[in-house]
Structure formats: structure tokens, C-alpha cells
Amino acid sequence: MTDPHGNVVEGSGIPNKSAWAIHAPLYRARPDLACALHVHSPYLTALASTEGWRLDTRGGQHAGVFHGNVSYFDYEGIVTEDEEGERMAEALGDNSTLIMANHGAMVAAASIEVAMLHLVSLERACMTEWMVRAGGGRMRRVPVEVAEAVAAMAPDGFGERGYLDGMKALLDHEGQDYAD
């Protein structure tokens, strides 16, 4: 664990330079955030690598989470400097999700639990859109009011308290060691 200046305060080792350059400026710009998850998940990354793609936030329940709450950022290469992280934080603005073209995404929230819920929703929304496209179809869009209602519930995690406890129970049942 590091402090806001990159000094290791718990554990040992050297912080990942790219992770530090992405996350540190974000946390400085958004003190309201407790968790920011950066991923290169397959469906999201495939769609983010598609020319001109923007998440259809009216594409269903999972996509509605991001209605009016997603920003975009053009890929600039492997992040090694705070300046690019600062540009990413600026692009995110007050939104919770930053989709990075040809790269992946950052999902940020006031709790780890909500960030995880949003991350799962983002990949599922992208998986659904990918499958609809691959099947030659077009997204059946929900009304704006429905997408807005889903998005309004999203910052609280849809009342899904205990989500991480359920995931831990599943991992415990499978004998997975996630504690370290």
C-alpha cells in the first residue's frame, strides 16, 4: 500500500509505475472515491477497440448503470507519467466510468462493493452488445426513462448490500485463497 506520494506504507516492493500514474492523479482529483478498478476485460476491450464505438447505455439493465455516467479517453500508450493520469482524471470528471479506446476501462466508486458491481455490469453490458452484434442484430433499446431510473440507483449499488460477502462465500466454497 502506498501513500498519496507513492511511498510504500504497508507491505514491501515497488509500486507498479503504470498503475500509480493512473490511480494517484484520480484519487487526488476525486477524494470522494474509495475504489478505482482498472481492467482490460475481453468484451469491453474488444468494443473499445471498435472504431467510433460508444456504450449504448440504453441497451438494457447492465448498460443502464452507465446512462449519463460514462466518459471516454483516447489511448496514448502505456501510462508512465502522472500527466496522462491527470488527463484521464479530467476526462472522467464527475462520472464513475472511463472507457479507454483500444485499452480497457476504469470504474470508480465511493465503496469497493459498488465499484465491483459496476465493473461486473460494465463487462456484462459489453458482452451483451458484442453478442447482439456478432449475431447480426441491433440492440433493442429501453426507453430513456428506464435507463435514467437504473442510473439513478447505481451510485448506491442498487441496494445490493452483501454482494462481496456472497462472492467470498462462493470462493470459500470452491476452496479459493483470495485473502492474501
N, C-alpha and C positions, 0 to 999 in steps of 0.2 A: 504494500500500500504506500502511496506517496502523498505528500502534502501538495498544496497548490503551486509550489515552485519546483516540483519534480524530485524532491529529496525523499529517499526511502525512509518511511517512519515505522513500518512494520514489515517483517519478513526480510528476505535478502534478495540480492540480484539487482539487475539493472532494468529500469522501466523500458518497455518497448517504445522506441523513438517515434514510430508512426502513430501508435495508439495514444501516446502522450500528446503529440502535435494535433490530434483530432479532438480528444476529450478535454484537455486542460482549458483551451480557449472557450469551449462550450460551457463548461461549469463556471468559468469566470463571467461569461456573458449572461448566464441563466442560473442565478443562485436558487431559483425555485425548484430546480431539478435535483432529484436524489439518485437517478439512474439514467444512463445513456448507453444503449446497446447498439453496437455497430456490427453488421453482418453482411455476408456475401452469399445469402441463401439462393438456391438454384433458380426457382421460378422468378423471384424478384430480379435477380441479376440478369436473367435472360430477357425479361421485359424491359429492364432499364437499359439494356444494350440495343433495343429496337429503336430505330430512327423515329424521332418525334413522339415517342410514347409518353403518355401521362396516365396515371392510375385512374380508372373510371370509378370514381367514388360513389357512383350510383349503381354499381354492379352487384349489389347485394349486401347482406348483413356485415360480412367481414370488411368489405370495401367502404361501407358507410361510416365506419370508425374514423376514416380519414377525410371525410367531407369537410372542406374548408380548413383543413388542418395538416396539409402536406406542402412541402416546399421541394424545389429541385435544384441540383447543383451539377455543373459540368465537370467531368473528370479532368484532373490536372496532373495525374501521375501519382506515384506513391508519396504519401504525405510525410514530410520530414521536418517541416518548419511550422512554427506557430502561426505564421501569417496565413497559410492556407486554412488551418483550423479556424482562424478568426473569420475568414471569408465564409467558411461553412456555417459557423455560428450565426453570422449575419444573414446568410441565406435562410437558415432555419427560422430566424425571427421568433415570433411567439408561438409558432406551430410546434407540434410534437414529433413530426416525422420529416426527415430529409432524405429524399431519394437521390442517389448519386449516379448519374449516367455512366454506363459501362463499368459499374463498380459494385454497388450494393445500397445499403441504407443505414441510417441512424434513427433509432426510435428512442425518445426521451420522455420521462415522466417524473412525477413527484414521488413515486414509490417504485421499488423493484417489481412488485406484483403487477402494477398497471403497465409498466414497460414490457414485461413478459407477455401479458395479454395482448398488447398492441403488436408486438413482434409476431406472435402466432397469427393474429388477424391479418397482418400485412402479407405474410407468406401465403396464407390461405386465399386471400383475395387475389394475389398474383397467380397462384396455382389455378384457381377457377377461371380467371381471364385467359391464361395460357391454354387451358383445356378447351374452352369455348372456341378460341381462335384456331387451335390445332384441328378441331372438329369441323372447321369451316363455317362456324356460326358467328353470330353477333351477340353481344351482351344484351340480355333483357334487363333494361334499366328500371330501377324503382323510382317512384316519384320523389322530387326534391324534398318534400316534407318528410318523407320516410328517412332519407339519408340524413337530413338535419336532425331528426329525432334520435337516430342512432349515434350521431356525432356528439349530441348534447349529453348522452350518457357515458361516453367514452372516457372523459378525464377521471371519473370515479371508478372505472373498471367495471361498469355495468352492474355494480353491486355484487360482483363475483369474489367476495372475500373468501379466503381459504384456497384459492387456486393453486398457490405454490405448495400448500400443505398436501393437496391432492397429488400434485406431481411428485413430491417427496415420497408419499406413500407408495405410489406406483414404482418408483426407483427402488425403494426398500424391498418391495415385493419381488422385484426382478434381481435383487442382490447387487445392485449398482452402488459403487462407492463414489459419492459426489461431495462428501463433507470436506475433503482436503483441497 
